[in-house]
Amino acid sequence: MIIGILITAAGKSQRFQNAGGHGNKLNSFLGERTVFEQTLVNSIESGLPVHVITRPDNLEVINNCLQFNVPYSLLNSDGLGDSIALGVKKTQDWDGWLIHLADMPYISCDLFVQVAQELKTWSLVRPIYQGLPGHPVGISAIYRQELINLSGDEGAKSILQHHYTHQLNINDKSVVKDIDYPLLDNK
């Protein structure tokens, strides 16, 4: 059973820029690595296959993918649904996907493995931290066509809302912690 991580990195970082950030937040440094590079390294360390969806103009993300030999697809859209749809089309041989947002660099490799393991039992898996829905979201191949049909910015919400989703209680706030704004405590 092949379960892989689909990293969505095609956003325009508008909230980040509107709050005073410069450029794409994925290329901002978080310690010694960029936000995206840390997300990518954690994903790779899980041992699961990884595929990235990014914008054609985000050369830093593309270069990271090339550096780590990670397949990627280009999409000129900031809609999360569009990103997921393209990623699933490009990885149709997978039996399940962990939909992961590129601006969530705190997710550990162990958490990816844990969600992937749960996806072998449940068709939809969502990490939950203190009642808050988190990422990565695990979606099995029985929803492949619904994933391919996604568009816009709602991501896979329609699938999660209309089908039973196994809630995986996680005592780790990283599942809900993203980087949308500069100059915040991102530790």
Order of alpha helices (4+ residues) and beta strands (2+ residues): beta-alpha-beta-beta-alpha-beta-alpha-beta-alpha-beta-alpha-beta-beta-beta-alpha-alpha-beta
